Amino acid sequence: MEAGLRQDIVIHVDGLLRFGSRLCVPSGEVRRELLSEAHSSPYSVHPRGIKMYRDLKQYFWWHKMKREREIAQFVAIVLYANKSMGTLEDGGAISTTPYS
């Protein structure tokens, strides 16, 4: 390995880029889809940013995952969008994708 390069990020035998045992997630559409799926999963019970971060970090990794607060920002956008659209009882639509 060249000096300064991380040795804990490797191409796994399954062909996927991994950080330790966690799957590396690129920025962009793939990451947005992952966040949306994680937030809307029936097992997630619409978690807040900290819980969602803890759940995701078990299986996924991306550069500055916690420091950039991308997960918390995603959840905040979803909560704001849902609040501004109303609730199902009010006839509003509930969205789990803040990017649509």
C-alpha positions as CSV (number, residue, x, y, z in Angstrom):
1,M,0.0,0.0,0.0
2,E,1.1,3.5,-0.7
3,A,1.8,5.8,2.2
4,G,-1.4,7.5,3.5
5,L,-3.9,5.2,1.9
6,R,-6.4,3.4,4.1
7,Q,-5.7,-0.3,4.5
8,D,-9.1,-1.1,6.1
9,I,-11.0,-0.3,2.8
10,V,-10.8,-3.3,0.5
11,I,-12.5,-4.9,-2.4
12,H,-14.2,-7.9,-0.8
13,V,-14.3,-11.4,-2.5
14,D,-18.0,-10.6,-3.4
15,G,-16.6,-7.7,-5.5
16,L,-18.0,-5.0,-3.3
17,L,-16.0,-2.2,-1.7
18,R,-16.0,-2.6,2.1
19,F,-14.7,-0.7,5.1
20,G,-14.1,-3.6,7.6
21,S,-17.3,-5.6,7.3
22,R,-19.5,-2.7,6.2
23,L,-20.5,-1.9,2.7
24,C,-19.1,1.4,1.3
25,V,-21.9,3.6,-0.1
26,P,-21.1,6.2,-2.8
27,S,-22.6,9.6,-2.7
28,G,-25.5,10.5,-4.9
29,E,-28.6,8.6,-5.9
30,V,-27.5,5.3,-4.3
31,R,-27.1,6.9,-0.9
32,R,-30.4,8.8,-1.2
33,E,-32.1,5.6,-2.1
34,L,-30.5,3.8,0.9
35,L,-31.6,6.6,3.3
36,S,-35.1,6.6,1.9
37,E,-35.4,2.8,2.2
38,A,-34.0,2.8,5.7
39,H,-36.4,5.5,6.9
40,S,-39.5,4.0,5.3
41,S,-38.8,0.4,6.2
42,P,-41.6,-1.2,8.4
43,Y,-38.9,-2.3,10.8
44,S,-37.5,1.3,11.3
45,V,-40.7,2.8,12.8
46,H,-39.6,6.2,11.3
47,P,-36.4,6.6,13.4
48,R,-34.9,9.9,14.3
49,G,-31.4,10.8,13.0
50,I,-29.3,9.2,15.8
51,K,-31.2,5.9,15.8
52,M,-31.1,5.7,12.0
53,Y,-27.3,6.5,12.1
54,R,-26.7,3.7,14.6
55,D,-28.8,1.2,12.5
56,L,-27.1,2.1,9.3
57,K,-23.5,2.2,10.6
58,Q,-23.8,-1.5,11.5
59,Y,-23.9,-2.4,7.8
60,F,-22.9,0.6,5.7
61,W,-20.1,3.2,5.7
62,W,-19.3,6.4,3.8
63,H,-16.7,9.1,4.2
64,K,-17.7,11.5,7.1
65,M,-20.9,9.5,7.7
66,K,-21.5,11.0,11.1
67,R,-19.7,14.3,10.9
68,E,-21.6,15.6,7.9
69,R,-24.9,14.9,9.6
70,E,-26.4,13.8,6.3
71,I,-28.6,11.2,8.0
72,A,-30.0,13.8,10.5
73,Q,-30.6,16.3,7.7
74,F,-32.4,13.6,5.7
75,V,-34.7,12.8,8.6
76,A,-35.3,16.5,9.3
77,I,-36.3,17.1,5.7
78,V,-38.7,14.2,5.7
79,L,-40.3,15.3,9.0
80,Y,-40.6,18.9,7.7
81,A,-42.1,17.7,4.4
82,N,-44.6,15.5,6.2
83,K,-45.6,18.2,8.6
84,S,-46.1,20.7,5.8
85,M,-48.2,18.2,3.8
86,G,-50.4,17.3,6.8
87,T,-51.2,13.9,8.1
88,L,-53.2,11.0,6.5
89,E,-56.1,11.9,8.9
90,D,-56.1,15.4,7.4
91,G,-56.1,14.0,3.9
92,G,-52.4,14.8,3.3
93,A,-49.9,12.5,1.8
94,I,-47.0,11.1,3.9
95,S,-43.7,11.1,2.0
96,T,-40.5,9.3,2.9
97,T,-38.5,10.7,0.0
98,P,-37.5,14.3,0.5
99,Y,-35.8,14.4,-2.9
100,S,-38.9,13.9,-5.0
